[in-house]
Amino acid sequence: MEVALGMRRLSIIDVSGGQQPISNEDGSITVVFNGEIYNPVVSRELEASGHRLRTHSDTEVLVHLYEDFGPEMVTRLHGMFAFAIWDSRNRVLLIVATEPA
């Protein structure tokens, strides 16, 4: 294994389906996440573009946004959160955190 990601989660949304880490279908992109994304329209946009979301967790949305937009995905997010995404194909670790309002 090239990278180890760990976190503790306060399970509020999708308690059973939101177990982390979450990866894309082929396991090449993996994310750990804590917080909340305030714009739920993002998940509907992903589904409209062909992604099949397996959970109702904010976490899975991040994996598919990264697949579509790479690091620029952060410009599409509104919320309070911190996450780390490991892209094993490109060997990139993206770490993002917002400041509390």
C-alpha positions in Angstrom: 0.0 0.0 0.0 1.3 3.4 -0.9 -0.8 5.6 1.4 -2.7 5.0 4.7 -5.7 7.2 5.4 -7.4 7.3 8.8 -10.1 9.3 10.5 -12.9 9.2 13.0 -16.4 10.0 11.9 -19.4 11.4 13.7 -22.1 9.3 11.9 -25.2 11.4 11.3 -26.0 11.1 7.6 -26.2 7.5 6.1 -24.9 5.8 9.2 -24.7 2.3 7.6 -23.7 3.3 4.1 -21.2 6.0 4.9 -18.4 3.8 6.3 -15.0 5.2 5.3 -12.8 5.2 3.5 -14.9 5.3 0.3 -13.4 4.6 -3.1 -14.6 4.8 -6.7 -15.6 1.7 -8.6 -12.0 0.6 -9.5 -10.5 1.6 -6.2 -8.1 4.2 -7.8 -9.5 7.2 -5.9 -10.1 7.0 -2.1 -11.4 9.6 0.3 -11.8 10.2 4.0 -14.0 13.1 5.0 -15.5 14.8 8.0 -18.0 17.7 7.9 -21.0 18.6 5.8 -21.5 19.7 2.2 -24.3 22.2 2.1 -25.2 22.1 -1.6 -27.0 18.7 -2.2 -27.5 19.6 -5.8 -24.0 18.3 -6.5 -25.1 14.7 -6.0 -28.0 15.2 -8.5 -25.6 16.7 -11.0 -23.2 13.7 -10.6 -26.1 11.2 -11.2 -27.2 13.2 -14.2 -23.7 12.9 -15.7 -23.8 9.1 -15.3 -22.3 8.4 -11.8 -24.2 5.8 -9.7 -24.0 6.8 -6.1 -24.1 3.8 -3.7 -24.7 5.8 -0.6 -26.4 8.9 0.7 -23.2 10.1 2.2 -21.5 13.4 1.4 -18.2 11.4 1.3 -19.0 9.5 -1.9 -19.9 12.7 -3.7 -16.2 13.8 -3.2 -14.8 10.8 -5.0 -16.9 11.3 -8.1 -16.4 15.1 -8.1 -12.7 14.4 -8.1 -13.1 11.9 -11.0 -14.8 14.6 -13.1 -12.9 17.8 -12.1 -9.7 16.8 -10.3 -8.5 19.3 -7.7 -10.8 22.0 -9.2 -13.6 20.1 -7.5 -13.2 22.3 -4.4 -14.7 25.3 -6.3 -18.0 23.4 -6.5 -18.3 22.8 -2.8 -20.1 24.8 -0.1 -19.9 23.6 3.5 -17.7 23.0 6.5 -15.4 20.1 6.1 -12.0 18.5 5.9 -11.0 15.7 3.6 -8.1 13.8 2.0 -8.3 12.2 -1.4 -5.7 9.7 -2.6 -5.5 9.4 -6.4 -3.4 6.2 -6.9 -3.2 6.5 -10.7 -1.6 10.0 -10.6 0.0 9.5 -7.1 -1.6 12.7 -5.8 -2.8 13.3 -2.3 -5.2 16.2 -2.1 -6.0 17.6 1.4 -8.6 20.3 1.9 -10.0 22.0 5.0 -12.4 24.9 5.3 -12.2 27.5 8.1 -15.2 27.7 10.4 -17.4 30.6 9.7 
